[in-house]
Amino acid sequence: MFDWMLRRIDARRGEALGPVNRVVSDSELQHEAFAVARTLANGPASAFASIKDNLDLSIS
């Protein structure tokens, strides 16, 4: 099922498979990373905390 996780794949294949949700060029990477960080920083902190808690519980 997760055979693709055992070998190296390129960015476009990762996007097609699902674990990668966006592909950007090297020159856009820092700008896009900071944009995502700003979105998360301005998001609903208590909801993010609850999601993190649930994820932590699901893997422990």
N, C-alpha and C positions, 0 to 999 in steps of 0.2 A: 504494500500500500504506500509506504513512504520511501520507496526505492529511490526517488529523485533526491532525497535528503542525503544519500550516501555518495553522491558524486557532485562535482562542481558543475554549475549551470551558469549561463550568462544572465544578464539583467532582464532581458526581454522574456526569457523562458521563466524566470522567477516571477515576473509580473503575471504571466499567463497561468502559472500554477497556483498563485495566491499568496505566498508568504511575503511578496514584495507588492506594495500597493501603488508605487510610483517610481518611475525611472527618469532621472534627470542627467544632464551632461555634467562633466567634471566642473565646468565653469559655473554652473548653476547650483551646485551642491550646497555650498555654504549658505547662500541666500535662501534656498528652499528649506534647509535644516532649521535655520533661525525662524523662518515663517511658521513652520510646524511647532517649534518651541514656543513662539509667541501665542499661537492658537491654544496650545495646552495650558500655558501660564494664565491666560485670560479665561479659561474654561471654568466649569463648576467644580471647585476644589472638593467639596464634600462628596459629590457623585464620583469623582475620580478616586477618592479615598475608598469609597465603598466598593468600586470595581476592583481596585488593587487588593483589598481585603478578601473579596470573593475569589480572586485568582490565587492568592496565597493559600487560602483554605483548600482550594481544589487540587493543589499539587503537594500538599503536605499529608 
